[in-house]
Amino acid sequence: MTDVPVQAPGTVLTVRKVEAYHAMTLVAPAVAERFRPGQFVALAVGGEHTSRLRRRCFAVYEVKSDYGGSVEFVFSARDAGTRWLAGRRARDSVDVIGPLGRPFPLPRDPVRCLLVAGGHGGAALFSLADALRRRDCQVHFVLGGADAAHVFGARSAKRVGDTATVITEDGSRGLRGSVGDVLPRVIEGTGAEVVYACGPVATLRSVTAIAADYGIPSQVSVEEFLQENGACGVGLCMTCVLPLIGDDGVTRMVRACADGPVLRGERVRWNDIGTIPLDALGAPRALHLSEGTAEGGEAW
């Protein structure tokens, strides 16, 4: 079955530096043949005898049939596990599980699509762009970051997109400001009918709110949420939960890895991330007792 993830050794083909990030390409044909845009992989780090039990989760940037099936992903070497990955060399072996998670839903008919990313979240959008192109959709990019080194895929976006807008907080590449500053103008200029986004929670919150103001749906990948919260990637550890409003209007705590990472942006309760809302299904309830004493005369 092509929709069932696999666990297999991946052989390192290349590890290269891309601005502030690293890109790793693994030969993993069983993962590559099952992949759909928006899904991610979970890699074991530290080697065979490591004490680091937690895997690291990364959105897939690209899959190719070359070399028997390769998978490329982009990451920031910011902790011991990711620094270990950055130090791998060609022909090294890394244990990988994938592809995991819910992919981006694709439109049935050609529509105008806006792809928005912050930081290396842009890596998750290029395989999506290819899939949208195959359906004759227009593809417009908005890519942001703290500075030029933290914007991923700016040149590629200009090459494959109908339009590409780049914005940095310090103005070192493209416009100065944040993604939210340019999004209304880009939506109006492109006539976007759906927004796809990946990046930090703050970026996704802003994108979702602006898309809702224009009455267009948003599909967001909370892949970075998996990295920040140290998720296992397979739904067991429960460290990547966030509140989501269901079709029935009831809020439930869902797992970003197993129920996402792609979610409907307008359904995520962005302001309540990091908490369990009191109205969520199964949430702890505060104990409200009337004044008085318990049976036996002891005070509550």
N, C-alpha and C positions, 0 to 999 in steps of 0.2 A: 504494500500500500504506500503510495507516494506521500500521503499526508501524515505518516507516522515518523516521528524523529528517531534518529539512530545515535548510538554511541560508538565511536570508532577512533582509531588513531589517525591524526592528520599529520602529514609530512610538510614541514615548513619549506616553502618555495623561495619566498623573499620576505625580508623585513626592511622597510625603508622609512626614512624620516620625511614627513610631509608637514612643513611649517612647524607648528608647535606639537604636532601629533605623530604617531607611528601608524603605518599601514602594514598589516601582515597578510600574506597570501598562503593559504594552506591547500594542499592537494587532499581533498576529501570528497570523492565522487558521490558517495551515498548521500551526503548532506547537500551537495550542489544540485543533484537531480530532483530533490524534494522541495527546494527553496521557492518561496513566493515573496514578493517585495513587502518589507515591513517586518519579516521574521528575524530572529536573532540566533546566535550560537552561545553556548556556555562552555568555557574552557577550563580545564584543570591547570593550576599553576604551581610552580615550585619543584617539579620533578617527581620521580617515583617515590621517594622517601620523605617528602615534605610533610611538615606539620600543618600546612595551610590546606584546610579541608574545603573551604568555600571556593567555588568556581567564580570566574569573572564572565560577565555577560556583555555581548557586543552586537549591535545591529550589523547586518551584512550590507556591505557596500556594493559588491559585485560578485557574480558567479560566472565562470567561463567553462566551456567544454575543453579548453586547452589542457594538456597534461593529464587528461583523464578526468577532469572535473575539479576546478579550483574555487575556493571561497576566499574573498578578501574582506577584511573589516578594518576599521580605524579606531584607535584608542589613544588615550592620554596616559603616559607613564607616570602615575601620581602616587602609587603605593608599592609595597614590596612585590605584590603579585604581578601588577602590570609592568613594573620594571624588569621582573624576571622574563616576562614575555618579550619585552623590547630587546632583551639580550640574546634571544634565540638566533640560531644561524641556519642556513640552508641544510636540509636533510635531517634536522632535529625533528623529534616526534612530540606532538601535543595531543592529549586526549580531548576530544571535542564531542559535545552532544548538540544535535540540531537537525533540521531547523526547528526552532521553538516559537511558540506564541501565535497570536492572531495576526494575520497579514492585513495590509491595506485593502479595503474593498475597492473594486474597480468599476467605473461607470459602464453601463451597457451601451450607451450611445456617446458619440463624440461631444465633449463639453470643454469649457475653458477652465483649466485647473491652475491653481496657485499653490506652489510648493514653498514652504517657509521653514527656515532652520536657524538655529542658534548654535554656534560653535561646531563641534564635529558631528552634531545632529544631522548636518547636511549629508553625511555619508549614507544615511538610510533612505534618502530621497532619489538617488540616481537610478537605482534599479526600478523604482516606481516610475520615474520619468520615462524610461525605456518602454515599460509596459503600457503607459498611457499613450505614448507615441504610436505604438502598434494598434491602438484603438482609435487613431486619428484625432486624439485630443490635442488642444493647445496646451502648452506647458510654460508657465511663467514662474520664475524663481525670485525669492527674496532671501538673501543669506546675510546673517549678522554675526558679530563677535565683538569681543572686547577690543581687539586690535587686528591688524592685518594678518598676523600669524595665527590667530584663532578663528579665522573664517575658512571653512573647508569647502573646496570645490568651486571657487569663484570663476576660474577659467573654464572649467568644464560646463558650468551653468550657462555661461555666455555662448558656448559652442552648441549645446544641445537644446537650450530653451528658446522659446519665441522672444522672451525678454528676460533679463536678469538684473536685479537691483541688489547692490552690495552696500551694507551700512555697518560702520564700526563706532564704538563708543568714543574712541579718541580721534576719529576722522583720518586714520592712517591708510585706510582703503575705502574707496567709495564715499558715500555720504557720512556725515557725522550724526550720531544719535542712536536710537534703538529701533528694533524691528517694528515695534508698535507705532513709531513716529511716521513711518512711510507706508504702512499697510493700507490705510484708507485710500490714499492716493493711488496705490497700485491696484487695489480692487476696482476702483472707479475707472482707471485707465484701461484695464484689461477686460473688464466685464466678467470677472471671475465668477464661476458658478459653484465651485467647491474648493475648499482649502484643505490641504494636507500639511501637517507640521510635525517636526521633531526637534527637540532641544530641551533646555532647562525648563523647570516648572514655571518660572516667572514668564518666560517667553510664551509657553503654551497657554498660560492663563490670559495673557494679553491678546494672543491670536484668536482664541476662542471668543472672547468678549467682543472683539471688533467684527469678526465674522457674523456673530449673532446680531450685532447692530445692523448689518447689511442683509440679514435674513438668508444667509447662505450656510450650508452645513460645513462642519469641520471634522476631520478625522486626524487625531493626534497620536503620535507614538511617545509613550512615556519611558522609552528605553533608558534614558539617563537616570530615571528614578530607580531602575534596577541597580545601576552602578553605585549610586549614592547610598542606597540602603543595604547594599551587600546581599542582594537576593541570590538564592540558589539557582534560579532559572527554571525549576521544574515544579514549583508550587508547594513545596514541603515546608520551607522555613517560616513562611508567613511574615517576612520582614518588609515586603513590598506592597502591603495592602493600602488601598485608598478608597474613599467613599465615592460611589457611583450611583446615580439615580436610574433605576430600571424602567422598562417599558410600562410597568404598572404604577410608576410614581413612587415606589418605595426605595429608600436608600439602602444599599448593601455595601459591605466592605469586600472589595474584590482584589484579587492578586494581579499585579501588573504583569507578571510573567505568564501566568496561565490563562487569565481572562483578557489580557492585553498581549503585547504592549500597545496595540492600536485600539483606541477607544473613541467613542463619539465625544468630541470636545465639550459640547453643551451639556452632557450628562455628568461630567466630572465636577464634583464640588471642590473647586480649586482652593477656596478660602478655608476649607476644613481639612486639607491634607496635613497629615501629622497628628490628627485627632480621630476619635471615633464619635461622630455626632450622636447626641442623645436620642435623635429620632431614627437612627439607623437600625435596621433589623438585627436583633440580638445584642444591641448595645447594653452596657451595664446601666442600670437604673439607680438613681440616688434613692436612698432609703428615707421615705417621708413617714414619720410616725407622729401621732397626736400626742399632746402632752399627757403625762400620767405615768403610771407605773405598770410594770409587767406583772403577770400572774406570779404570785409569791411575794409581792411587795417590793421587788427590786426595780429601781428606775432603769428605763431604757437608756 
